[in-house]
Amino acid sequence: MSKTRKRLVMMFGLALILSSQAFGAGIIMKIPFNGLDAWSGTLNPNYNGANVDAANVEFFAGSIPAPNSTTGRITPNYTTFGTTHQYDKMDQNGGAVYIRSWDGAPRTQGSKYGKSAGMAAASGAQPANQYNVVKFKTDYLADKPVNAPVITGGSESNQRVGYTSSVILKLSIAFTYSEGSPKIEATGYDVKYWVDPETEPSDTDVNRVASVSSGSFSLPDVDPKTTKAFDAGTYHFKVKAKNWYGAGPWSATKDWTTLAGGIGLGGGGSVTYALKAGINGIGLPVGGTVNVSVNGGAVTAADTLQKLVTAIGGVTAISVWDATGQKLGGATFDGSGNVTFQTPGFDLNSAPVAGSALYISVGADASVTISK
């Protein structure tokens, strides 16, 4: 091979090496000028990677932190390519890269922001992965919540403690929170509760204000105020949303009277009972014809106690406290639902009575929803 040809081969090999380095693994994000959507923000054309705080677009590895935080922020290189901002992070291999954009000063309360879904970063493929980000929508507001949650329902049951004869009151509420427009995120909720004859506690009462992360709350097994189990009575609940900037307003108060129904069922609604294998004490929230659903299944109408037992299924015994006669009446059933014993004067063909106390024994755990 001639010297000239050897030199050409060496130069070609060197070019391949340089080319492979130039197109190494990494991630490139291309964003057009005026890429923000909604409100009035535009991308900062002077962002050069050195002054991240001056930019109204941020990049994060792994996840997007709180809007007042920079945890996990990465500083990509920046170039202008025609009418596009180009950000590249050639050593960002694996994981995910997220983008947060701002219409206003970054991480400042009162500014509006948007956040992207995660984009998978490069994993060694060549050339570098590229993502064309067309627009951002800054529809979140960095501020404390302005909307109060809405308590939507609840459930009540008396649950047996293990294989003992002791039972504890299980009372829960469910609620929803609307972020509004612009959206204001909630990171958690405070639930205030009290029971007659108590009056509404202060917001700082650690025995009557609990913090939860999701849209539900259940009374603890032991009352932190009295160190005893909760008992039958009338309970009151309020909820407020909170985030990094503070808390919003309290919701309207919702009341629940045990063994007599509860939240909003006078005008319709539902109550779900978590029946445990064995004896359970519940209160009928409505009377007359009731709708019954077991474990989320089809709804069955029941206008008598017998039909209520059949709709629930697996009932081995039922008893009802007769407040007028001050006595307990009931019946037992075999595995096919046939009556095996019935106390004198107890009428299985009578209609369910709102507020009546029922004691139901079932052979297996079941979630029973009663609605009107």
C-alpha positions as CSV (number, residue, x, y, z in Angstrom):
1,M,0.0,0.0,0.0
2,S,1.4,3.4,-1.0
3,K,2.2,6.0,1.7
4,T,-0.4,8.3,0.3
5,R,-3.1,5.6,0.5
6,K,-2.0,4.7,4.1
7,R,-2.3,8.4,5.1
8,L,-5.9,8.5,3.6
9,V,-6.9,5.4,5.6
10,M,-5.5,6.8,8.8
11,M,-7.2,10.2,8.2
12,F,-10.5,8.4,7.5
13,G,-10.2,6.3,10.7
14,L,-9.5,9.4,12.8
15,A,-12.5,11.1,11.3
16,L,-14.7,8.1,12.3
17,I,-13.4,8.4,15.9
18,L,-14.0,12.1,16.1
19,S,-17.5,11.6,14.6
20,S,-18.4,8.9,17.1
21,Q,-17.3,11.2,20.0
22,A,-19.4,14.1,18.5
23,F,-22.5,11.9,18.3
24,G,-22.0,10.2,21.7
25,A,-24.7,9.1,24.0
26,G,-26.7,11.8,25.8
27,I,-29.9,13.8,25.5
28,I,-30.7,16.9,23.4
29,M,-33.9,18.9,23.9
30,K,-35.0,21.4,21.2
31,I,-37.4,24.1,22.1
32,P,-38.7,26.7,19.7
33,F,-38.8,30.4,20.5
34,N,-42.0,31.6,22.2
35,G,-42.6,28.0,23.3
36,L,-44.8,28.8,26.3
37,D,-48.6,28.2,25.8
38,A,-51.3,30.0,27.9
39,W,-50.6,33.2,29.8
40,S,-47.9,35.5,28.4
41,G,-44.5,34.0,29.1
42,T,-41.8,33.3,26.6
43,L,-38.6,31.3,26.9
44,N,-35.6,33.4,28.0
45,P,-33.3,33.7,24.9
46,N,-30.4,34.9,27.1
47,Y,-30.1,31.6,29.1
48,N,-26.7,30.2,28.5
49,G,-26.5,27.5,31.1
50,A,-24.5,29.5,33.6
51,N,-27.3,31.6,35.1
52,V,-30.0,29.0,35.7
53,D,-31.9,31.3,38.1
54,A,-32.4,33.8,35.2
55,A,-34.1,31.2,33.1
56,N,-37.8,30.4,33.1
57,V,-37.2,26.8,32.0
58,E,-35.7,24.3,34.3
59,F,-34.5,20.7,33.8
60,F,-34.5,17.9,36.5
61,A,-33.2,14.4,36.6
62,G,-35.5,11.7,38.1
63,S,-38.5,13.8,39.1
64,I,-39.8,17.3,39.4
65,P,-39.4,18.7,43.0
66,A,-41.6,21.2,44.8
67,P,-42.1,24.4,42.8
68,N,-40.0,26.3,45.4
69,S,-37.2,23.7,45.3
70,T,-34.2,23.0,43.0
71,T,-33.5,19.5,44.2
72,G,-32.2,17.3,41.3
73,R,-31.8,20.3,38.9
74,I,-29.4,19.8,36.1
75,T,-27.7,22.5,34.1
76,P,-27.6,21.6,30.4
77,N,-25.4,23.3,27.8
78,Y,-27.3,25.8,25.7
79,T,-27.1,26.9,22.1
80,T,-29.3,28.7,19.6
81,F,-30.0,26.8,16.5
82,G,-32.0,28.9,14.0
83,T,-35.3,29.7,15.7
84,T,-34.9,27.0,18.3
85,H,-33.3,26.9,21.8
86,Q,-31.2,23.7,22.0
87,Y,-30.3,22.3,25.4
88,D,-28.0,19.2,25.6
89,K,-26.8,17.1,28.4
90,M,-24.4,14.6,26.8
91,D,-23.6,12.8,30.1
92,Q,-27.3,12.4,31.0
93,N,-27.5,8.6,30.4
94,G,-30.4,6.5,31.9
95,G,-33.2,7.7,34.1
96,A,-35.5,10.4,32.9
97,V,-35.3,14.2,32.4
98,Y,-38.3,16.4,33.3
99,I,-38.9,20.1,32.4
100,R,-40.6,22.8,34.4
101,S,-41.4,26.1,32.7
102,W,-42.3,29.4,34.4
103,D,-44.4,32.4,33.4
104,G,-42.8,34.7,36.0
105,A,-39.8,34.6,38.3
106,P,-38.8,30.9,38.8
107,R,-39.7,29.4,42.3
108,T,-41.5,32.6,43.4
109,Q,-44.9,32.4,45.0
110,G,-47.4,33.9,42.7
111,S,-45.7,32.8,39.5
112,K,-47.4,30.4,37.1
113,Y,-45.6,27.2,36.0
114,G,-46.0,24.1,34.0
115,K,-44.4,20.7,34.1
116,S,-43.7,18.1,31.5
117,A,-44.1,14.3,31.6
118,G,-40.8,12.4,31.9
119,M,-38.7,11.9,28.8
120,A,-36.5,8.8,28.8
121,A,-32.9,9.8,28.6
122,A,-30.4,8.2,26.3
123,S,-29.0,4.9,27.2
124,G,-25.9,4.7,25.1
125,A,-27.4,4.7,21.6
126,Q,-25.8,6.7,18.9
127,P,-26.3,9.4,17.8
128,A,-27.7,11.3,20.8
129,N,-31.4,11.1,21.4
130,Q,-33.3,14.3,20.5
131,Y,-36.7,15.5,21.9
132,N,-38.5,18.3,20.1
133,V,-40.6,20.1,22.8
134,V,-43.1,22.3,21.0
135,K,-45.0,24.1,23.8
136,F,-45.4,24.4,27.5
137,K,-48.6,25.2,29.3
138,T,-48.1,27.2,32.5
139,D,-51.4,26.4,34.1
140,Y,-50.2,25.8,37.7
141,L,-50.0,28.6,40.3
142,A,-47.3,28.6,43.0
143,D,-49.5,29.5,45.9
144,K,-51.5,28.0,48.8
145,P,-54.8,26.4,48.0
146,V,-57.9,28.6,47.6
147,N,-60.5,25.8,47.3
148,A,-61.8,23.9,50.2
149,P,-62.2,20.1,49.8
150,V,-65.7,18.6,49.6
151,I,-66.6,15.7,51.9
152,T,-68.5,13.3,49.7
153,G,-69.4,10.3,51.8
154,G,-68.3,7.9,54.5
155,S,-68.7,4.5,56.1
156,E,-69.3,3.0,59.5
157,S,-69.0,-0.4,61.0
158,N,-68.2,-2.1,64.3
159,Q,-65.3,-4.5,63.8
160,R,-64.3,-7.3,66.0
161,V,-60.8,-7.3,67.5
162,G,-59.2,-10.5,66.4
163,Y,-60.9,-13.5,67.9
164,T,-62.1,-11.7,71.0
165,S,-65.6,-10.4,71.9
166,S,-64.4,-6.8,71.8
167,V,-65.5,-4.5,68.9
168,I,-64.2,-1.1,67.8
169,L,-66.0,1.6,65.9
170,K,-64.6,2.1,62.4
171,L,-65.8,5.4,61.0
172,S,-64.3,6.9,57.8
173,I,-65.0,9.8,55.5
174,A,-64.0,10.4,51.9
175,F,-63.4,13.8,50.2
176,T,-62.3,15.4,47.0
177,Y,-60.2,18.5,46.2
178,S,-60.5,20.6,43.0
179,E,-57.2,22.2,41.9
180,G,-59.2,25.0,40.2
181,S,-58.0,27.2,37.3
182,P,-55.1,28.0,37.4
183,K,-54.3,24.8,39.1
184,I,-53.0,24.8,42.7
185,E,-51.5,21.6,43.8
186,A,-52.3,20.0,47.2
187,T,-49.6,17.9,48.9
188,G,-51.8,16.8,51.8
189,Y,-54.8,17.5,54.0
190,D,-55.7,18.3,57.6
191,V,-58.8,16.7,59.0
192,K,-60.5,18.2,62.1
193,Y,-63.0,16.0,63.9
194,W,-64.9,16.2,67.2
195,V,-67.8,14.3,68.9
196,D,-70.7,15.6,70.9
197,P,-70.8,17.1,73.5
198,E,-67.3,18.5,72.5
199,T,-67.2,21.9,70.7
200,E,-65.1,22.5,67.6
201,P,-61.4,22.3,68.5
202,S,-58.7,24.8,67.6
203,D,-56.7,24.3,64.4
204,T,-53.7,23.3,66.5
205,D,-55.4,20.7,68.7
206,V,-53.1,17.6,68.1
207,N,-55.8,15.3,69.5
208,R,-58.5,16.4,67.1
209,V,-56.6,17.5,63.9
210,A,-54.9,14.8,61.8
211,S,-52.8,15.1,58.7
212,V,-53.4,12.7,55.8
213,S,-51.9,12.4,52.3
214,S,-55.0,11.1,50.4
215,G,-58.7,11.8,50.0
216,S,-59.9,9.7,53.0
217,F,-59.6,9.6,56.8
218,S,-60.5,7.0,59.4
219,L,-60.9,7.5,63.1
220,P,-58.0,5.8,64.9
221,D,-58.7,2.7,67.0
222,V,-57.9,4.6,70.2
223,D,-59.1,8.2,70.8
224,P,-55.8,10.2,71.3
225,K,-57.7,12.5,73.7
226,T,-59.1,10.0,76.1
227,T,-56.9,7.0,75.2
228,K,-60.1,4.9,75.0
229,A,-61.9,3.4,72.0
230,F,-64.4,5.7,70.2
231,D,-68.0,5.0,70.9
232,A,-71.4,5.6,69.4
233,G,-72.3,9.3,69.0
234,T,-72.5,12.2,66.7
235,Y,-69.3,13.1,65.0
236,H,-68.3,16.3,63.0
237,F,-65.7,16.6,60.3
238,K,-63.9,19.4,58.4
239,V,-61.1,19.2,55.9
240,K,-58.6,21.6,54.4
241,A,-55.9,21.2,51.7
242,K,-52.3,22.3,52.1
243,N,-49.0,22.5,50.1
244,W,-45.6,24.1,50.3
245,Y,-47.0,27.6,50.6
246,G,-49.6,27.1,53.3
247,A,-53.1,25.8,53.8
248,G,-56.5,26.7,52.2
249,P,-59.9,27.2,53.9
250,W,-61.8,24.6,55.9
251,S,-64.6,22.7,54.2
252,A,-68.2,22.9,55.3
253,T,-68.8,20.8,58.4
254,K,-70.3,17.3,57.8
255,D,-72.0,15.3,60.6
256,W,-72.3,11.6,61.2
257,T,-74.5,10.0,63.8
258,T,-73.5,6.4,64.4
259,L,-76.2,3.7,64.1
260,A,-78.4,6.2,62.4
261,G,-76.9,7.0,59.0
262,G,-74.8,10.0,58.2
263,I,-73.4,12.2,55.5
264,G,-76.0,13.5,53.1
265,L,-78.2,10.4,53.0
266,G,-81.4,12.3,53.7
267,G,-81.3,13.5,50.1
268,G,-79.6,10.3,48.7
269,G,-76.2,8.9,48.8
270,S,-74.5,5.7,50.0
271,V,-72.8,4.2,53.0
272,T,-70.2,1.4,52.7
273,Y,-69.8,-1.1,55.5
274,A,-66.7,-3.3,55.9
275,L,-68.3,-6.4,57.3
276,K,-65.9,-8.9,59.0
277,A,-66.5,-12.6,59.4
278,G,-68.5,-12.9,62.6
279,I,-70.8,-10.4,64.2
280,N,-71.0,-6.8,63.0
281,G,-73.0,-3.9,64.3
282,I,-74.3,-1.3,61.8
283,G,-76.9,1.4,61.5
284,L,-79.3,1.6,58.6
285,P,-78.8,5.0,57.0
286,V,-82.1,4.8,55.1
287,G,-85.4,2.9,55.3
288,G,-88.1,1.5,53.0
289,T,-86.6,0.1,49.8
290,V,-82.8,0.2,49.9
291,N,-80.2,-0.6,47.2
292,V,-77.6,-3.1,48.1
293,S,-74.2,-3.8,46.4
294,V,-71.7,-6.4,47.7
295,N,-68.0,-6.0,46.9
296,G,-68.7,-3.5,44.1
297,G,-71.1,-5.9,42.3
298,A,-74.6,-5.4,40.8
299,V,-77.1,-3.4,42.8
300,T,-80.1,-5.3,44.2
301,A,-83.3,-3.6,45.6
302,A,-84.5,-4.8,49.0
303,D,-87.8,-3.7,50.6
304,T,-87.8,-6.3,53.4
305,L,-85.3,-7.6,56.0
306,Q,-85.4,-11.0,54.3
307,K,-84.5,-9.5,50.9
308,L,-81.8,-7.4,52.6
309,V,-80.3,-10.7,54.0
310,T,-80.5,-12.4,50.6
311,A,-78.9,-9.4,48.8
312,I,-76.0,-9.3,51.2
313,G,-75.5,-13.1,51.0
314,G,-73.6,-15.4,53.4
315,V,-75.6,-14.1,56.4
316,T,-75.8,-16.6,59.2
317,A,-77.8,-14.4,61.6
318,I,-79.5,-11.1,61.9
319,S,-81.0,-9.2,64.8
320,V,-82.7,-5.9,65.2
321,W,-83.0,-3.8,68.3
322,D,-86.7,-2.9,69.0
323,A,-86.5,0.5,70.6
324,T,-90.2,0.5,71.4
325,G,-90.4,-2.9,73.0
326,Q,-86.8,-2.6,74.3
327,K,-85.9,-6.1,73.1
328,L,-83.8,-7.8,70.5
329,G,-85.3,-10.0,67.8
330,G,-83.8,-11.9,65.0
331,A,-83.3,-15.0,63.0
332,T,-80.6,-17.5,62.0
333,F,-79.9,-19.0,58.5
334,D,-78.3,-22.1,57.0
335,G,-75.7,-22.0,54.2
336,S,-78.5,-21.7,51.6
337,G,-80.2,-18.8,53.3
338,N,-83.1,-20.7,54.8
339,V,-84.4,-19.7,58.2
340,T,-83.3,-22.1,60.9
341,F,-84.6,-20.2,63.9
342,Q,-86.7,-17.0,64.5
343,T,-87.5,-15.3,67.7
344,P,-91.3,-15.0,68.4
345,G,-92.8,-11.8,66.9
346,F,-89.8,-11.0,64.7
347,D,-91.0,-10.3,61.2
348,L,-88.5,-10.8,58.4
349,N,-91.0,-9.4,55.9
350,S,-91.0,-6.0,57.6
351,A,-89.3,-3.1,55.8
352,P,-85.9,-1.8,56.8
353,V,-86.3,1.2,59.2
354,A,-83.9,4.2,58.9
355,G,-81.8,4.6,62.0
356,S,-82.4,1.0,63.3
357,A,-79.5,-0.9,64.8
358,L,-78.7,-4.1,63.0
359,Y,-76.4,-6.9,64.2
360,I,-75.4,-9.1,61.2
361,S,-73.2,-12.2,61.3
362,V,-71.5,-13.2,58.1
363,G,-69.3,-16.1,57.2
364,A,-66.7,-14.1,55.3
365,D,-65.4,-10.5,55.0
366,A,-67.5,-8.4,52.6
367,S,-67.8,-4.8,51.6
368,V,-71.5,-3.9,51.5
369,T,-72.8,-0.6,50.1
370,I,-76.3,0.6,51.0
371,S,-77.8,3.5,49.1
372,K,-81.1,5.2,48.5
